[in-house]
Amino acid sequence: MLNFVLSLLLLGCSVQCATLLRGGTFITYSESTSNLEIVDNGAMLFNDTIIAISKTIDGLDSHSSDSNVKTVNTTGKIISPGFIDTHRHTWQTAMRTLAPNIQLESYSWQYGKTGPAALIYTPEDTYISTLMGNLEGLNAGVTTSLDFAHGMFSRAHAEAGLQGTIDSGARAWWSYGVGPVVINGDPYTVNASASIDQLAHIRELASKNPFNDGLVNLGIAADPPTTEMVETAQNLSINLITAHDVGGPYLTGDNVIGLVNDLTPGSPTLNSSIAFVFAHVDFLNPSGARLLREFNQYASITPESEMHYGLGHEASYLVLSVSIQDQAALGVDTHFTFSIDIIGQMRIWLQATRERLYQETLDRFKIPASTPMSVRQAFLMGTRNGGLALKRPDLGVLREGAKADVVVFSTDAIGLIGWTDPIAAVVLHSNVGDIEDVYVDGQLVKQGGKLVVDWVEKGYAERLRASGLRFREELAKVNITAFETGFKALSGLTNEDFADPFQVDVTRGDSTGF
């Protein structure tokens, strides 16, 4: 009966339309046990969707001779679901390495949507940054991303960003940033009514949504979302809304989740088929955590970003009622300040959580008797939880019926020789260079360690270099003090809200090495 069903699924393909991975170790997911299951020396057959997984290497061999099936020998390799990034600002790729030592507020008036980029960036900058950022993600095995595209300074910028996403071949929720736009730097001036045209543009784009045969979906990104935005999403079948939730001393509000939940008169806004994803939730309170759980909405934790910018993430892993990792996935955030891979975020978050919860035990003058977080849990946060955050349980997992977003790791690298636990190998020992093949929707986007698209030959590299150079040159001409003063005034911040942390000294003598 199984062979008959598989034959029906493959009918009508006059050319190669399915792939059979034969051999290797598969990190699969079982809905019945709600956990990862390892299939050693197995096989997997897929087109755009995973058709079958066999627990034996020869279990699907009856299809290996089919003219429309390509058989790939994956013996000795690790096969993983594609990684999912639930919070990223891909339009900033051209700014790479410009802010290695910056904290959040300085970022806001120098490199964020409220900085000079609004006056410097061209649609070409937005296009090539978005395209190359997504290609970088695919190279790192990130097959799906939630792009918080808040640098859409005009309709032309927005269309360029969307097209760059489409042209990359990645799976994405491209979320149109809605909000004020800087129109002058000195004096610092914003167009507070920009959302009127932005929402009108979203309504026009929604008539074509989804894009690229369903790989790219339109979302809405705003800080904070409004009732009109929620109604727009509902009326146009836009299935995702995302917002930042950064509280505490940052004066952006500690209850964004609650505010969003109250936007719909008479009923909870979060009780919806729309996915609501809240980035950072650094100062999450018990009420916000309860709302996420009650309505099955998700937080996006961006470990490296929250450490880099000084956001803090105490609430995300405390042992009390505020702990929210069961309703959280991982993201990268501003990848222009560090790498885009989710492998690194899984590793950082795993060890940061362990350190904090070990310390809680040590503070009680007790020796930790077990680990508070496992590599399996970190892996789930970078894969399946991302799919759940997007309300797409068919993403981030290897199981029959899931979308065929697949990452194949070569285990010939010196750092992976001798592995026995494939999840530990991926989370704790692998790097982007170990990723051999990547499939999105069943199509190869990386093969033999190289992206299928020849981004150098196509001139993408030179275009990104030119974009980055022009941005740096124009930024050097800007009166950045005017942006700082204007942003602080607009945000209600004063110098009394800031304090310097203790500085590190890493060298002997008078110099600190900073």
C-alpha positions as CSV (number, residue, x, y, z in Angstrom):
1,M,0.0,0.0,0.0
2,L,2.8,2.4,0.9
3,N,4.5,1.9,-2.5
4,F,1.2,2.5,-4.3
5,V,0.8,5.8,-2.4
6,L,4.3,6.9,-3.1
7,S,3.9,6.1,-6.8
8,L,0.8,8.3,-6.9
9,L,2.7,11.2,-5.4
10,L,5.4,10.8,-8.0
11,L,3.0,10.5,-11.0
12,G,3.1,13.2,-13.6
13,C,6.8,14.1,-13.2
14,S,8.3,13.9,-16.7
15,V,11.6,15.2,-15.3
16,Q,13.5,14.7,-12.0
17,C,11.1,16.0,-9.4
18,A,12.0,14.0,-6.3
19,T,15.2,13.3,-4.3
20,L,16.1,10.2,-2.4
21,L,18.7,10.7,0.3
22,R,20.1,7.2,0.9
23,G,22.2,6.5,4.0
24,G,23.3,8.8,6.8
25,T,21.8,9.8,10.2
26,F,18.5,11.7,10.1
27,I,17.4,14.0,12.9
28,T,13.7,13.4,12.6
29,Y,10.7,14.6,14.7
30,S,8.0,12.4,16.1
31,E,4.6,14.0,16.8
32,S,3.6,11.0,18.9
33,T,6.4,11.5,21.4
34,S,6.8,15.3,20.8
35,N,10.6,14.8,20.6
36,L,13.4,14.3,18.3
37,E,14.1,10.8,17.0
38,I,17.4,9.7,15.4
39,V,17.2,7.4,12.4
40,D,20.6,5.8,11.8
41,N,21.5,4.6,8.3
42,G,18.1,5.5,7.0
43,A,16.7,7.0,3.8
44,M,14.4,9.9,2.9
45,L,12.3,10.6,-0.2
46,F,11.0,14.1,-0.9
47,N,9.8,16.6,-3.6
48,D,8.7,19.9,-2.1
49,T,7.3,17.8,0.8
50,I,8.8,14.9,2.6
51,I,7.1,11.9,1.2
52,A,8.7,9.1,3.3
53,I,11.4,8.4,5.8
54,S,12.7,4.8,6.1
55,K,14.6,3.5,9.2
56,T,16.6,1.3,6.9
57,I,19.0,2.4,4.1
58,D,17.3,0.2,1.5
59,G,13.7,0.8,2.6
60,L,13.0,3.2,-0.3
61,D,15.2,1.5,-2.9
62,S,12.2,0.6,-5.0
63,H,12.1,4.3,-6.1
64,S,15.8,4.7,-6.8
65,S,15.5,3.5,-10.4
66,D,12.6,5.8,-11.2
67,S,13.4,8.3,-13.9
68,N,12.0,11.2,-12.0
69,V,13.9,10.4,-8.7
70,K,17.5,11.5,-8.1
71,T,19.4,9.3,-5.6
72,V,22.0,11.0,-3.5
73,N,24.4,9.0,-1.4
74,T,24.4,10.5,2.1
75,T,26.1,7.6,3.9
76,G,28.0,8.9,7.0
77,K,26.5,12.4,6.8
78,I,24.1,14.1,9.3
79,I,20.7,15.2,7.8
80,S,19.0,18.0,9.7
81,P,15.9,20.1,9.2
82,G,16.6,23.6,7.9
83,F,17.2,26.2,10.6
84,I,14.7,29.0,11.3
85,D,15.5,32.6,12.2
86,T,12.5,34.3,13.8
87,H,14.0,37.8,13.9
88,R,16.3,39.5,11.4
89,H,16.8,42.9,9.8
90,T,18.2,41.7,6.5
91,W,18.3,45.2,4.8
92,Q,21.3,46.2,6.9
93,T,23.8,43.7,5.3
94,A,25.8,46.5,3.6
95,M,26.7,47.9,7.0
96,R,28.7,44.8,7.9
97,T,31.5,45.4,10.6
98,L,30.5,49.1,11.2
99,A,29.2,48.5,14.7
100,P,31.3,45.9,16.5
101,N,31.3,47.7,19.9
102,I,27.9,49.5,19.9
103,Q,25.1,49.4,22.3
104,L,21.4,49.8,21.6
105,E,20.7,53.5,21.9
106,S,23.8,54.5,19.8
107,Y,22.7,51.9,17.2
108,S,19.3,53.5,17.0
109,W,20.5,56.9,15.9
110,Q,23.5,55.6,13.8
111,Y,22.4,52.4,12.0
112,G,18.8,51.7,12.8
113,K,15.6,52.8,10.9
114,T,15.7,56.0,12.9
115,G,19.3,56.9,11.8
116,P,21.0,58.4,8.7
117,A,20.2,55.3,6.6
118,A,16.8,56.7,6.0
119,L,18.5,59.5,4.0
120,I,21.4,57.6,2.6
121,Y,20.1,54.2,1.6
122,T,18.8,53.8,-2.0
123,P,16.5,51.1,-3.2
124,E,19.6,49.4,-4.8
125,D,21.2,49.3,-1.3
126,T,18.1,47.7,0.1
127,Y,17.8,45.2,-2.7
128,I,21.4,44.0,-2.7
129,S,21.6,43.9,1.1
130,T,18.4,41.8,1.3
131,L,19.5,39.5,-1.5
132,M,23.0,38.9,-0.1
133,G,21.8,38.6,3.5
134,N,19.4,35.9,2.5
135,L,22.0,34.1,0.5
136,E,24.3,34.3,3.5
137,G,21.5,32.7,5.5
138,L,21.0,29.9,3.0
139,N,24.8,29.2,3.0
140,A,24.5,28.8,6.8
141,G,21.5,26.3,6.5
142,V,18.9,29.0,7.5
143,T,16.1,28.0,5.2
144,T,13.4,30.1,6.7
145,S,13.5,33.6,8.2
146,L,11.2,36.2,9.7
147,D,12.5,39.5,8.2
148,F,11.5,42.5,10.3
149,A,12.0,44.9,7.4
150,H,11.8,48.2,9.3
151,G,14.1,50.1,6.9
152,M,11.5,50.5,4.2
153,F,11.9,54.3,3.8
154,S,9.7,54.5,0.6
155,R,7.6,52.3,-1.6
156,A,10.7,51.8,-3.9
157,H,12.7,50.6,-0.9
158,A,10.0,48.2,0.1
159,E,9.6,46.8,-3.3
160,A,13.4,46.4,-3.6
161,G,13.5,44.6,-0.2
162,L,10.7,42.2,-1.2
163,Q,12.2,41.5,-4.6
164,G,15.6,40.8,-3.0
165,T,13.9,38.2,-0.7
166,I,12.1,36.6,-3.7
167,D,15.2,36.5,-5.8
168,S,17.3,34.7,-3.1
169,G,15.2,31.6,-3.2
170,A,14.8,31.5,0.6
171,R,11.6,30.8,2.5
172,A,10.7,34.0,4.3
173,W,8.0,36.0,6.1
174,W,9.0,39.4,4.7
175,S,7.4,41.8,7.2
176,Y,6.9,45.3,5.9
177,G,8.0,47.8,8.6
178,V,5.3,50.3,9.4
179,G,6.1,53.5,11.3
180,P,7.6,57.0,11.2
181,V,10.3,57.7,8.7
182,V,13.2,60.1,9.1
183,I,13.0,62.9,6.4
184,N,15.7,65.3,7.7
185,G,18.8,64.9,9.9
186,D,19.6,68.5,10.9
187,P,17.2,69.4,12.4
188,Y,16.1,65.9,13.1
189,T,12.6,65.5,11.6
190,V,10.4,62.5,11.1
191,N,7.2,61.9,9.1
192,A,4.9,60.6,11.8
193,S,2.2,59.9,9.2
194,A,4.2,57.6,7.0
195,S,2.1,54.6,8.1
196,I,-0.8,55.8,6.1
197,D,1.0,55.2,2.8
198,Q,2.8,52.2,4.1
199,L,-0.5,50.5,4.9
200,A,-1.9,51.5,1.5
201,H,1.2,49.9,-0.1
202,I,0.7,46.7,2.0
203,R,-2.9,46.5,0.7
204,E,-1.6,46.7,-2.9
205,L,1.1,44.1,-2.3
206,A,-1.3,41.7,-0.5
207,S,-3.1,41.1,-3.8
208,K,-0.1,39.2,-5.0
209,N,0.7,37.5,-1.7
210,P,2.2,34.9,-1.3
211,F,5.2,35.3,-3.6
212,N,7.6,32.9,-5.4
213,D,5.2,30.0,-5.4
214,G,4.4,30.4,-1.7
215,L,8.0,30.7,-0.4
216,V,7.7,34.3,0.5
217,N,4.8,35.5,2.6
218,L,3.9,39.1,3.5
219,G,3.9,40.1,7.1
220,I,3.6,43.4,9.1
221,A,6.3,44.7,11.5
222,A,5.6,47.6,13.8
223,D,6.6,49.1,17.1
224,P,3.9,48.8,18.3
225,P,1.2,47.3,16.1
226,T,-2.1,49.2,16.0
227,T,-5.7,48.2,15.6
228,E,-5.7,49.3,12.0
229,M,-2.7,47.1,11.3
230,V,-4.4,44.1,12.9
231,E,-7.5,44.7,10.9
232,T,-5.5,45.1,7.7
233,A,-3.8,41.7,8.4
234,Q,-7.2,40.1,9.1
235,N,-8.9,41.5,6.0
236,L,-6.0,40.6,3.7
237,S,-5.2,37.2,5.1
238,I,-1.7,38.4,6.2
239,N,-0.8,35.7,8.6
240,L,2.0,37.3,10.7
241,I,2.6,40.4,12.7
242,T,5.8,41.0,14.6
243,A,7.0,43.6,17.1
244,H,9.9,44.4,19.4
245,D,9.3,44.0,23.1
246,V,12.2,45.8,24.9
247,G,11.3,47.2,28.3
248,G,13.0,48.2,31.5
249,P,15.1,51.4,31.3
250,Y,14.7,51.6,27.5
251,L,11.3,53.3,28.0
252,T,9.7,51.4,25.2
253,G,7.1,49.8,27.5
254,D,7.2,46.6,29.5
255,N,3.8,45.3,28.4
256,V,3.9,45.3,24.6
257,I,2.3,41.8,24.6
258,G,-0.6,43.0,26.7
259,L,-1.1,46.2,24.7
260,V,-1.3,44.2,21.5
261,N,-3.7,41.7,23.1
262,D,-6.1,44.6,23.9
263,L,-6.2,46.1,20.4
264,T,-9.3,44.2,19.3
265,P,-12.4,45.5,21.1
266,G,-14.4,42.7,22.8
267,S,-11.9,39.9,22.2
268,P,-8.3,39.1,22.8
269,T,-6.2,40.1,19.7
270,L,-3.7,37.2,20.3
271,N,-6.5,34.6,20.1
272,S,-6.0,34.5,16.4
273,S,-4.8,32.4,13.5
274,I,-2.4,35.2,12.8
275,A,1.1,34.5,14.2
276,F,2.3,37.2,16.6
277,V,6.0,37.1,17.2
278,F,7.6,39.4,19.9
279,A,11.3,40.0,19.6
280,H,13.6,39.9,22.7
281,V,11.0,40.1,25.6
282,D,13.9,41.1,27.8
283,F,11.7,42.3,30.7
284,L,8.9,39.9,30.2
285,N,6.4,39.8,33.1
286,P,4.2,37.0,34.3
287,S,1.2,38.5,32.6
288,G,2.9,38.6,29.2
289,A,4.2,35.0,29.6
290,R,0.6,33.9,30.5
291,L,-0.8,35.5,27.3
292,L,1.8,33.9,25.1
293,R,1.0,30.5,26.5
294,E,-2.8,31.0,26.6
295,F,-3.0,32.0,22.9
296,N,0.0,30.0,21.7
297,Q,2.0,32.9,20.5
298,Y,5.8,33.1,20.5
299,A,8.8,35.2,21.6
300,S,12.0,35.4,19.5
301,I,15.1,35.3,21.7
302,T,18.2,36.6,19.9
303,P,21.0,35.6,22.3
304,E,24.0,37.2,20.6
305,S,22.2,40.4,19.9
306,E,20.9,40.8,23.4
307,M,24.4,40.3,24.8
308,H,25.9,42.6,22.1
309,Y,23.6,45.5,22.7
310,G,23.0,45.3,26.4
311,L,19.4,44.3,26.3
312,G,19.5,41.6,28.9
313,H,17.4,38.5,28.8
314,E,17.0,37.5,32.5
315,A,13.2,36.9,32.1
316,S,13.8,34.3,29.4
317,Y,15.4,31.7,31.5
318,L,14.5,32.4,35.2
319,V,13.1,29.3,36.9
320,L,9.9,31.2,38.1
321,S,6.7,31.6,36.2
322,V,8.3,34.1,33.8
323,S,10.4,31.4,32.1
324,I,9.1,31.3,28.5
325,Q,11.4,29.0,26.5
326,D,8.4,26.7,25.9
327,Q,6.9,29.6,23.8
328,A,10.2,30.8,22.3
329,A,12.3,30.4,19.2
330,L,15.7,31.8,18.2
331,G,16.7,34.7,16.0
332,V,19.8,36.6,14.9
333,D,18.6,40.2,14.7
334,T,21.2,42.7,13.3
335,H,23.4,40.2,11.4
336,F,25.6,43.1,10.2
337,T,27.2,43.1,13.6
338,F,27.8,39.3,13.7
339,S,27.2,36.1,11.7
340,I,23.8,35.0,10.5
341,D,23.9,31.3,11.4
342,I,21.4,29.8,13.9
343,I,24.0,27.2,14.9
344,G,25.8,29.9,16.8
345,Q,22.7,31.2,18.4
346,M,21.7,27.7,19.6
347,R,25.2,27.3,21.1
348,I,25.3,30.7,22.8
349,W,21.8,30.4,24.2
350,L,22.4,26.9,25.5
351,Q,25.5,27.9,27.4
352,A,24.1,31.2,28.6
353,T,21.0,29.4,30.0
354,R,23.2,26.8,31.6
355,E,25.5,29.4,33.2
356,R,22.6,31.4,34.7
357,L,20.7,28.4,36.1
358,Y,23.9,26.8,37.4
359,Q,24.6,30.1,39.1
360,E,21.2,30.0,40.8
361,T,22.1,26.7,42.2
362,L,25.6,27.8,43.3
363,D,24.0,30.9,44.9
364,R,22.1,28.4,47.2
365,F,25.6,27.0,48.1
366,K,24.8,23.7,46.3
367,I,26.7,21.8,43.6
368,P,24.6,21.4,40.4
369,A,23.6,17.7,40.1
370,S,22.3,17.9,36.6
371,T,22.3,20.1,33.5
372,P,19.4,22.6,33.3
373,M,19.2,22.5,29.5
374,S,20.1,19.9,26.9
375,V,21.5,20.1,23.4
376,R,18.2,18.6,22.1
377,Q,16.3,21.6,23.6
378,A,18.6,24.1,22.0
379,F,18.2,22.3,18.7
380,L,14.4,22.4,19.0
381,M,14.6,26.2,19.6
382,G,16.5,26.7,16.4
383,T,14.2,24.4,14.3
384,R,10.8,23.2,15.3
385,N,10.0,26.1,17.7
386,G,10.6,28.5,14.8
387,G,8.0,26.7,12.7
388,L,5.6,26.8,15.6
389,A,6.2,30.5,16.1
390,L,5.2,31.0,12.4
391,K,2.2,28.7,13.0
392,R,3.7,26.3,10.5
393,P,4.3,23.0,12.2
394,D,5.4,21.6,8.8
395,L,8.6,23.7,9.0
396,G,11.7,23.0,11.1
397,V,11.2,19.2,11.3
398,L,12.0,16.1,9.3
399,R,8.8,14.0,9.2
400,E,6.4,12.8,6.6
401,G,4.2,15.6,5.3
402,A,6.7,18.4,6.4
403,K,8.1,20.8,3.9
404,A,11.4,19.6,2.4
405,D,13.8,22.2,3.9
406,V,16.8,20.0,4.5
407,V,20.4,20.6,5.6
408,V,23.1,17.9,5.0
409,F,26.3,18.1,7.1
410,S,29.5,16.6,5.9
411,T,31.2,14.8,8.8
412,D,34.6,14.6,7.1
413,A,35.8,17.9,8.8
414,I,38.4,17.5,11.5
415,G,36.0,18.9,14.1
416,L,33.3,16.3,13.4
417,I,35.4,13.1,13.0
418,G,34.3,10.5,15.5
419,W,30.9,11.9,16.4
420,T,28.3,9.6,17.9
421,D,25.5,12.0,18.9
422,P,24.3,13.9,15.7
423,I,22.5,16.7,17.7
424,A,25.6,17.4,19.8
425,A,27.7,17.3,16.7
426,V,25.5,20.0,15.1
427,V,24.9,22.3,18.1
428,L,28.3,22.1,19.8
429,H,30.9,21.1,17.2
430,S,29.7,22.1,13.7
431,N,30.2,25.3,11.7
432,V,28.8,26.7,8.5
433,G,31.7,25.2,6.6
434,D,30.5,21.7,7.5
435,I,27.2,22.3,5.6
436,E,27.4,20.4,2.3
437,D,23.9,20.6,0.8
438,V,20.9,22.7,1.5
439,Y,17.4,22.2,0.1
440,V,14.5,24.7,0.3
441,D,11.1,23.3,-0.7
442,G,13.0,20.3,-2.2
443,Q,15.2,22.4,-4.4
444,L,19.0,22.5,-4.0
445,V,20.2,26.0,-3.0
446,K,23.6,24.8,-1.8
447,Q,25.5,21.8,-3.2
448,G,28.9,20.5,-2.4
449,G,29.6,23.3,0.0
450,K,28.8,26.1,-2.5
451,L,25.7,28.1,-3.1
452,V,24.0,27.0,-6.4
453,V,23.7,30.7,-7.5
454,D,27.0,32.0,-8.6
455,W,26.8,35.3,-6.6
456,V,30.3,36.4,-7.6
457,E,29.7,35.8,-11.4
458,K,26.4,37.6,-11.2
459,G,28.1,40.7,-9.7
460,Y,26.3,40.6,-6.4
461,A,29.6,40.8,-4.4
462,E,30.7,43.9,-6.2
463,R,27.3,45.5,-5.8
464,L,27.3,44.9,-2.1
465,R,30.9,46.2,-1.7
466,A,29.9,49.4,-3.6
467,S,26.8,49.8,-1.5
468,G,28.7,49.4,1.7
469,L,31.5,51.8,0.6
470,R,29.0,54.5,-0.4
471,F,27.1,54.2,2.9
472,R,30.3,54.6,4.9
473,E,31.3,57.6,2.8
474,E,27.9,59.3,3.2
475,L,27.7,58.5,6.9
476,A,31.0,60.2,7.5
477,K,29.4,63.5,6.2
478,V,26.5,63.3,8.6
479,N,26.1,65.4,11.7
480,I,25.5,62.4,13.9
481,T,25.0,64.6,17.0
482,A,21.9,66.0,15.5
483,F,20.5,62.5,15.1
484,E,21.5,61.6,18.6
485,T,19.8,64.8,20.1
486,G,16.7,64.4,17.9
487,F,16.3,60.7,18.7
488,K,16.7,61.2,22.4
489,A,14.1,64.0,22.4
490,L,11.7,61.9,20.4
491,S,12.2,58.9,22.7
492,G,11.9,61.0,25.9
493,L,15.4,60.0,27.0
494,T,17.9,62.2,28.8
495,N,21.5,61.8,29.8
496,E,20.3,60.8,33.3
497,D,19.0,57.6,31.7
498,F,22.5,56.4,30.8
499,A,25.4,55.1,32.7
500,D,28.7,53.5,31.7
501,P,29.3,49.8,32.6
502,F,32.5,48.8,34.2
503,Q,35.2,48.6,31.5
504,V,37.5,45.5,31.0
505,D,41.3,45.7,31.1
506,V,43.0,42.9,29.2
507,T,46.6,44.2,29.0
508,R,49.3,44.9,31.6
509,G,50.4,48.5,32.2
510,D,48.5,51.7,31.4
511,S,46.7,50.5,28.3
512,T,43.5,48.5,28.6
513,G,43.6,47.0,25.1
514,F,40.1,48.4,24.3
